[in-house]
């Protein structure tokens, strides 16, 4: 499909499935080299990272664990309206190498919140792997250890990314037609 319709928006093919798999494999090769002796735990950030996490994890050839986290918002606890809290950490992270798996890093604000909370679990090291990175959109300074692709600051969906909850199921990545 070259164009998909989600609600009132049209999206055109941006990154084909073959390119996605090539980049995931490249990251896996790098991780197999870097992390083989470190007994890491991978933390996929839901909902968006589930496809990237699954495809990547199947290509890792060393002992490791995986879990998934969700950033939940609770309103009414502060005057700003909401507090973000990680839910789903069910493993001891103390003195472990933690690899955060993200679908996309744009501003970095959400990821900064996640990292701040993860540090409270006293891991030995935190690394970040993201499939997509939008450098033009970044407002927070973060070290990204593994990046699949850098893209311009455009709205994308597919391969775990959504528009209003839809489109995550596409094996390709599509960009919004303006």
N, C-alpha and C positions, 0 to 999 in steps of 0.2 A: 504494500500500500504506500503510495506516495503522499496522499493527503488523508487525514482522519478528522472526523468531526466529533468534538466532545462538547456537549451542551450547545452553547451559542458561539463557540470558537472553532476555527479551523487551524490545523497544524500540518506542516509539511515535514517530510522525512529529513532528518538532520544527521543522524549517525546510524548507519545500517548495523544489523545484528552481527555481521561478520567482523566489523571493526570493533564493536564492543567486546566480543570474545577475544580478539587479538590483544586488546589492551588489558583485559582481565588476566590473560595468560602471562603477559609481560610482568604484571604486578606479582603474580604467584611465583614466577621464577625468581624475582628479586627477594620475596619473602622466604622462599625455600633456602636461599643463600644466607639471608640475614638472621633468620629466627630459628633455624633448625635446632640449635642447642639451648634455647631460652625457655622452653615450656610455656609459651604464651597463651593467654586467653583472649579470644576475639569477642568484641562487644559490638554487635550490629545495632544501629539506631533505627528503630521502627518509626514509621511504617516504611519509609522509602528505601532503606538499604537491603531489604530482604533478597532481592534478585542478585545484586552484587555480592552480598555475603555468601549466598548459596553457591554461585558460580565459582567464586574465589576459593571457598573452603574445600570444594571437591578437588582442587588442584594442589592443595598443600600436602606434602609428603613427609611430614614430621608429626610427632605427638603434640596435640594442642586441643584446647577446649573452645566452645563457642556458646555464647548466650546472647540474649537480645534485651535491649532497654527501650523504654519509651519515656519521653519527656512529657509529663502531665502538667496541666495548668490548673491551679486552684484559685478561684476568685474569692474576694472578701477577706483575705488575710492581711493585706496591706493596702494602704491608701492608693497605691499605683494600680490596684485592681487584680493583679495575679502574681503568684509565685510559681516558678517552674521547679519541679522536683523529679528526679530520676526514679522510675519504678521498674522493678524487674531484676535488680542486682541480687542474685541468689548464690553467689560464689564468693569465697574469700579472695580478695584482690591483694591483700597485704604481701609485699615483696614479690609480686608477680609482674611480668611484662604484660601490659594491657595494650591491645591494638583496637582502637576505635574504628569501626567501619561505617562510613557515611556514603550516602548516595551522591550528595552534592554539597560543596562548601561555597556559599556566596558571600554574605556579609561576615560570617564567622561568629555572629552574636550567639546563636543557639549552641554552637560547638564550644564556645568559651564557657557557657553555663555548664555544659556537660563536663568539661575538663575540670572546672573548679570543684564540682561535686565529687568527681572521681578521685581527685587528689586526697580527699578526706578518708579514703579507704587505704591510703599509704601503699600504692603500688611501687615497685622498684623503678618502673619506667612506663610512660604512656607514649604510644606512637599513634599516628593518625593516618588512615588510608581512606581516600575518597575517590569515587569513580570520576566525578566531574568537579572542576574547580573554575569559578568565575573570578579571576583576579581583579577585574575592573569593579566588581561589586564589594570587595573586601573593605571592611572598616575596622576589623580587629586583627591584630598581628598574631598569627599562629604559624607554627612550623608544621608543614604537611610532609610526612615521611614518604608516602606513596600516593601518586596522583595518576589516575587513568588518562584523563584528557583535560586540557584547559579549553574553555569555551568563552565566547563573548557574553556579555550581560543580556541574554535573551531568555524568555520563558520557555522551558522545555518540559515534556512529559514523556512517559514510557520508561521501561526498564526500572520500574519501582517509583518513578516520579509521577505525580498526579496533578490534575486540575479538578478541584472540588471533589476529591475522592475517586475520580475516574481516570482511566488511562494507564494505571500502574502495570497492567497486564501485557502491554505491548512489548515485544522483544526488541524493537528498535526504539530510538529516541527521536522525538519529533519536536519541532520548534514552532512557536506561535506565529501564524501569519497575521501581519498587521494590516 
